[in-house]
């Protein structure tokens, strides 16, 4: 697993997007371990939050710094969640 934490945090929209994607990662991991309707629904809600945060990330970035990482994290977690949903569905 990749470690997404940064030692230099500014609480910018990029940081918030990365945090939301990290929380999504945790929610998806839990859904993979315990694929109940409730846990999958929580991961889906986390996905919506992360998508919104990533959408707003460029607003607080300096020359787009960090936005690509947040987008990459989101894409990876969307793929993982889709696998869980497919297995459950």
C-alpha positions as CSV (number, residue, x, y, z in Angstrom):
1,X,0.0,0.0,0.0
2,X,1.2,3.5,-0.8
3,X,1.5,5.9,2.1
4,X,-0.2,9.2,1.2
5,X,0.7,11.3,4.2
6,X,2.8,14.4,3.7
7,X,5.1,16.0,6.2
8,X,4.3,19.5,5.0
9,X,0.5,20.2,5.5
10,X,-1.1,23.5,4.8
11,X,-4.8,22.5,5.2
12,X,-5.4,23.6,1.6
13,X,-8.0,22.2,-0.6
14,X,-5.4,19.8,-2.0
15,X,-4.7,18.6,1.6
16,X,-8.4,18.2,2.2
17,X,-8.7,16.2,-1.1
18,X,-5.8,13.9,-0.1
19,X,-7.3,13.4,3.3
20,X,-10.7,12.6,1.8
21,X,-9.1,10.1,-0.5
22,X,-7.2,8.5,2.4
23,X,-10.4,8.2,4.3
24,X,-12.0,6.6,1.2
25,X,-9.1,4.2,1.1
26,X,-9.8,3.1,4.6
27,X,-13.6,2.8,3.9
28,X,-13.0,0.7,0.8
29,X,-10.5,-1.5,2.6
30,X,-13.1,-2.1,5.3
31,X,-15.7,-2.9,2.7
32,X,-13.3,-5.4,1.1
33,X,-12.9,-7.1,4.5
34,X,-16.5,-6.9,5.5
35,X,-18.7,-6.5,2.4
36,X,-22.0,-5.9,4.1
37,X,-24.6,-3.5,2.7
38,X,-23.9,-1.0,5.5
39,X,-20.2,-1.0,5.1
40,X,-20.4,-0.7,1.3
41,X,-22.8,2.2,1.6
42,X,-20.4,3.9,4.0
43,X,-17.7,3.5,1.4
44,X,-20.0,4.9,-1.3
45,X,-20.7,8.0,0.9
46,X,-17.0,8.4,1.4
47,X,-16.5,8.2,-2.3
48,X,-19.0,11.0,-2.9
49,X,-17.2,13.2,-0.3
50,X,-13.8,12.4,-1.9
51,X,-15.0,13.2,-5.4
52,X,-16.3,16.6,-4.2
53,X,-13.0,17.3,-2.4
54,X,-10.9,16.4,-5.4
55,X,-13.1,18.5,-7.6
56,X,-12.3,21.5,-5.4
57,X,-8.6,20.7,-5.0
58,X,-7.4,22.9,-7.8
59,X,-8.9,26.0,-6.2
60,X,-6.3,26.0,-3.4
61,X,-3.4,24.5,-5.2
62,X,-0.2,26.3,-6.1
63,X,0.3,25.7,-9.9
64,X,-1.7,22.5,-9.6
65,X,0.8,21.0,-7.1
66,X,-0.7,17.9,-5.5
67,X,-3.9,17.7,-7.5
68,X,-2.6,14.9,-9.7
69,X,-1.9,12.8,-6.6
70,X,-5.4,13.4,-5.2
71,X,-6.9,12.5,-8.5
72,X,-4.8,9.3,-8.8
73,X,-5.8,8.3,-5.2
74,X,-9.4,8.8,-6.1
75,X,-9.2,6.8,-9.3
76,X,-7.5,3.9,-7.5
77,X,-10.1,3.8,-4.8
78,X,-13.0,4.0,-7.3
79,X,-11.6,0.9,-9.0
80,X,-11.3,-0.9,-5.7
81,X,-14.8,0.0,-4.6
82,X,-16.2,-1.1,-8.0
83,X,-14.6,-4.5,-7.4
84,X,-16.4,-4.8,-4.0
85,X,-19.7,-3.7,-5.5
86,X,-19.3,-6.2,-8.4
87,X,-18.6,-9.1,-6.0
88,X,-21.5,-8.2,-3.7
89,X,-23.9,-7.4,-6.6
